[in-house]
Each structure stands twice: as C-alpha cells, then as structure tokens.
Amino acid sequence: MSLDGAYDDGNIFARLIRGEIPSVRLFENDAVLAFMDAFPQSPGHCLVVSKTSRARNILEIEPEALTAIMLGVRRLARGVRTALQPDGIVVTQFNGAPAGQTVFHLHVHVIPRYEGREMAGHGRAGQADAGELRALAERIRAALD
C-alpha cells in the first residue's frame, strides 16, 4: 500500500480499539491506547496508537493526535525501562508498505533491546505466548508513572 489511500475502519488496530478483538492493554486514555505486540520482535515489545485519529501514517496525522501519541510513547518507554531493565529501547514507526508498514493505522513501536540477544525482524516474529504477554504487561503496568 502506498503512502496515499483511504483509511480502512476494519484494520486490526481500529478493531482492537473498539474492543472487537482481544489485546493485552497497558494503559489508555481518551487519546491513545498502549498494548503488547502479539508478535513481538523482543520480549516486552509494545505499541501505541491513537484512539482519535484515522491517520494511516505520520504524514496524515493531526498535530494534537501526534503529540498525544508521543507522550504515550515516552510514558511507555519509561515504564519498559523500569520494569524490564533493557540495555536499549528502539522506538520506531513505519510509513507505507515499502517502508515496512503492515497495519495502516498510525502506530509507534517501543521495543526493548538486550545485549547479546537477537531481535526478530519486523513482521517476521512468531506469535507470543498469551501468558508471557500478560506477565510482561503486569510488570510494565506496575512501572508506569
């Protein structure tokens, strides 16, 4: 999919926001939702999405919605750092299929990195064990400010 196009209300993140499909939620407010990635590149991989914007990518998002997302990303990254003590944290966002975007609802990845541990490629990771996701989420939620 190119950088231009119509927003699909049936995309997986829109459905997740509406509660139509399950997720392991970390926090949410009127503007954003943070949740565990079901196909994590590294243990503790999380996502932040806007609950108010229909932007498919960063080129389309309203400034207020982008601000809310980035504040959510910072909060989540701090919680991941405290809870999981990674050696580094990758914050990434893809725009368009050629750039690696697979879900066309703007989202930001927060991925803990650990020295000496390989990170699975984007879109190539297997599905996580639900119990492991819930356990990681509990630790991250407890560390959120």
N, C-alpha and C positions, 0 to 999 in steps of 0.2 A: 504494500500500500504506500502511496506517495505521501508527501507532506500535506497535500490538499485532499479534501473529501468531506463527506457528511459524517457526523457523529452517529454511531450505532448504539442506541439505547439498550441493545441486547448484549453488549460486551460484558465480559466476565466481571470487571470491576464495578460496572453500573449495577449488575445483578447482585454482587456482593454487598454494595452499599445499601441496596433495597432490602437486604436480608433474604433474598431468594436462594442463595447458596451459602453453605456454611463457611466460616473462616475463624481463625484464631486471632481475635482482636486484642490489640494492645491498649489503645486509647482512641477516643473520638470526641469531637465537639461539633458545633453547628457547621464548621467549615471543612474539617478534614477527618480522615479515618486512617489509622495506622494498624497494620496487621502483619502476621507472619507470612512469609512466602511459602507456599505449599511445595515448591520445587526449588529449595534453597541451594545457592551456589556455595554456601558455607554455613555452618551451624549458627543460627541467630539472624539469618537474612530476613529483613523486614521491608515493608513497602509503606509509603504514604501517598494517599490520593485525595483529591478534592471531592467533597460531597456536594459542592455548589456549581462547579464549572463543568461544561460539556466540551472543554478543550481536549483535542486529541493529542496535542503536543505543546511544547513551550512557546511556539510561535503564535498560538491562538489564545493562550490563557489571559484572563483579566488580571491586572496588577494586584488587586486585593486578594484574589484567589491564590496567586503565586506567592505572595507574602505569607499567607496562612500556611501553605504547604511547606515553605522553607522554615518557618518557625516550628512546624511539626517535625520536620527532618532534624532540626537541631535538638529538639527535646528528645526525640527517639535516639539519635546518635549518642547523646549524653547518657541515656538510660542503658543502651547497649554497652557503652564503655564501662559504666559502673558495675553492671550485672555480670558481664561476660569477660571483662579484662582482656580484650583482644590486643594484639600488637599494633593494629592499624584498623581503620574503618574506611571502606570505599563508599562514596556517595555518588550515584550515577543516575543518568536519565537519558533515554534514547528517543530520537525523533525521526520517524519514518522507518519502514521496513529495511531499507538498505543500511540503516544505522543500527539495526538490531531490535527495533521496537516490535513487539509481538501482540501487545494489547493496546488498542488505540483509544485509551483514556489516559491522560497525562498522569504519570506516576513516577516516584523517585524511590530508588533502591538504597537501603542502608545495609551494608554488608560487612560484618566483622571479618578481619583477616588475621591469621595466626602464622607466625614464623614457622617455616618448615612444613606447612600444610598446604597442599594444592587446593585451589578454588575451582569448582566446576565451571565450565563455560556457560555463558548466558543462554538460556533456552535448551541446555543440554543436561541439566541436573535431573536426577530421579525424584519422584515424589517422596517427601519426608514421612516418617512415622508420625501419626497424629499425636501419640503420647509424648514423643520427644518435642514436638512443636509446642504442645501445651505446657510442658515443663520449662522450656526456654522462655515462653511467654510469661509464665508466672514470675520467673526471675527478673525479666526485663520490666514488667509492670511494677514490681516491688521497688525498682531502682529509679523509676521516673520521678522527675521533680514536679 
